[in-house]
Amino acid sequence: MPTINAYKHDPGYYIRAWTTDLGNINYKLRSRGNTIIERFGLEDGDEISWDTIHALKSIGEIYTEGSGTLGRDDFAPLDGDTKTLSEEEAKRLLDSILDEKNPSEQRIKELCDILDIERPESNIERLEQELASRIAGITSRESFQTEVTLNGPADQASISVNIEPSEESTEPPLDSTINLLLLGDTSLDDPGIARHDIYLCEEHGLEGWSFAYSGSWETHAEMARQKAELMPIVIQWFDDLNIDYGIPKESFGGAQRDLLG
């Protein structure tokens, strides 16, 4: 079984292994690989499973100097009978990797194939669920008005969030449109819909907040009041994600600019 070993005079770790094809191999870890190993809980002298090594290979955190071949084109999942991590350990290793790196969805799928676990929700799905959960709290507020737009009280409404990244987006929700959709009581013939669109740019921050409406001035006024209730929740969400929402645009009212800082 391969082992994880700490350098005596330098920081970091290396992996000592042996295969029938290549003989002795010393795998070296890049800086993030060292952090992942520590997050996962491995220490000097511990045995390290081959599926852990292959997971680190697939994200480019292992290299050699003359022993073994570790190009990404050489990557291949191990046979099932060689896996040694339990499901709980495999999920914990994946969490350790995701905490340190931001792999593509394809790379995450490969990692899950190696570790023999189901693919977790995508980062966008997690963000959507988190914001929807926060917004759901407004349904208990008497101040949140939906009588005109949703034809009924807010506590009968359902809330969904959809994040639509642009082609340039590398880290949603930046460079994305965030759609907040409130749907009225579906038992009604006409439950009503209220949709708010938020535009978040990596370079300029929060560029705009619009809502689609048709009909009366009362509908427009109610959605404006909804926006006033929703904005603090969204801004706090940005803060918790360490997102810089930038300098408020002139399109925001004075009170809203004050809220945005």
N, C-alpha and C positions, 0 to 999 in steps of 0.2 A: 504494500500500500504506500502511495506517495506520502511525503511528510512536508509540513511547512516549517521553515527554519529562519531564524532571525540572524542577520549579519552581526558579527562580533563587534566590529568597529564602525559600522555605518548604520543609519536607520533603514528600516524596511525589511522585507522578507524575500526568500526565494523558495522554490519547490524542488525537492529532490525526488526523482521518479526513475522507474526502469520499465522498459517495454521489450518484448521479444524482438521487435523489428529494429529498434534504435539503440537498445542497451541503456546505459545510464544517461539521463537527461537532467539538466538543471534549468528549470524554468525561472525566469526573473519576472518580477512584478513591477509594473509602472506605479506611479504615486497613488492614483485612484484605486488600483488593484490592492495596494497595501491597506488603504482605508476600508475597502469593501471587506477584506479579510478580517480586519479588526471589528468592524460592525457586526459581522457574522459570528464573531466570538472565537475565532481560531487563534491559537497562541503558539509560540516557539515549541517545536517538538510534536505538535498534534498531527495526527493523520488527516489527510485531505482526500476526499473522494475524487474519482475520475470525472464524475459528472460536474463537480465544482470546477475542476480544471478546464473542462470543455466549455463551461459557461463563461469563465474568465477569458478563454481563447476567443469566444465569439464576439466579445465586446472590445477586443484588442488590448486587454490589460496584462497579457503575458507575452514575453518574447524570450528568445535565446540568443546566445552568441556562439553559433557554430554547432549546436547540438539540437537535433529535432527540426521539424518543419512546422511553422506556425502561421503560414499565410492564411488569410481569411478564405481563400479559395479551397484550402485543404480542410475546412471545417466540415465535420459530419457528426450527427448525434451518435452517441454510443448505443450499443445493443442493450436491450432492457435488462438482461441478467447481470450487467455490470454496474447498475445504478445502486448506490448505497445510501443515499439520503432518504429520510422519511419524507412524507408529504409536508408535514409541518416544517421540517428543516429546509426543504426545497423552497417553500413559500417565503421563509425567513431570508434565505439567500437572495431570492428575487427582490424582496423588499430592500435588502442591503444594497443591491445593485441599483435599483431605481432611486434610492435616496441619494446616491452619489453621481449617477449618470442620467442622461436623458436619451435612451436608445430609441430608435424608430419603432413603429408598430411591428414591422417585419422582423426586426431584431428581437423584440419582446416575444413574438411568436416562436422564433428559433430557440430562445432561452427556455420557454415553456415546453417545447418539444424535448429539449435536453433533460430538463428536470422532471418531465412527465407530470406536469400540472396544467390545469386549465388557465387560459389567458385571463389575466385580471382585466377589469374595466380600463378603458383607455383614459389618459389624462383628461381629455375633453369630457368624457362621460362623468368622471369624478367631479370635475369643476361644475358641470351642469347640475348634478345632483346636490352638490354643496350649496350653490346659490339658490336653487329651488327650495331647499330645506329652510334656508334663512328667510326667503320671501314668504313662505307659508305662515310665518309668525304674524304677518300683518292681518290675516283673516280674523284674528281675535280683537282687532282694534276697531272701535266704533268710528274713529276718524277716517278709516279707509272706505271710500265711497265707491259703490258699484251698482247702485239701484238703477242708474240710467244705462250704463254700458253693458252690464251683465243681467239686467232685468231681475235683480234679486240681491240678497245679502252676500257679503264676501265669504262667509263661512260655508256657503254652498258651492263655492267656486273651486276649480282645480287649476293648478299652476304648473307650467312647464317652462324649461329654459333650453334654448338651443344656441350653441356657439358655432358660428360659421366662419372658420379661418379663411383669410385671403390666401392666394397662391404664394404670397411672400411671407406668410406667417411661419415662423420657426418655433414659437413658444406661445401657443394660445393661452389666454384669451387676447394677447397682444396681436395687433393687426387683424382684428376679428370684428364681426357684428354679433352682438349678443341680443337674442330675441327673447323677451319676456312675454309669455302668452298666458292670459287669464281667461278661462272658459267658464261660463255660468253653469247653473244647475242643469244637467243634461236631461233631467226628467221633464223640463219645460219644452214646449214646442219651439220656442226661440230662446235658447239659453244666453245668447249674447257673447261677444268676444272683445277683449281689450288687449291690444298688442303694443308693446313698447320696444323700440329698437335703439340699442346703444352702440356707438361706434368708437372703438378703442384702437388707437394707432401707437405703434412702438415709439415713433419719433415725436409725435405731438401730444400723446396722451389721449384724454377723453375729448374727442372731436365733436360729438353731438349726441343728442338724445331726442328721438322723434317718436310720435305715436300716430297710428293710422286711425282715422275716424270718419264717419259719414253721418250726415243728419244735422242735428240741431246744435246750437251753441251750448246747450246744456251738456251734450256729449263731450264736446271739446273741453269745457270747464271741468267736468268730472275727471277726465283723463289727465288734465294738468294737475289736479289735486292728487291723483294717484302717483304721478311722477314725483311730487313733493314728498310723499310718504316712502316711495321706493328708493329715492336717491341716497338717503343716508345709509340704507342697508347695502346698496351696491358699493358705495364709497368705502364703507368699513370692510367689505369683502376685498376690494382692491388693496386696502392697507394691509390686511392680513396676508395677502399674497405678495406683499412688497412691490406692488405695481405703482409706478409713478404715473399718475393720471394727468400731470402737466399743468399748464397755465390755462385757466378757464377761457373759453372762447366768448366772443361778444354775443353769440347766439343764446347764451345762458342769461337768465335774468340776474339782477343784482344780488338777490337773496341766495340764489343758487350758486353764484360765483363765490359768495362769502362761505357757503358750505364747503365748496371745493378747495378753499384756501387761496 
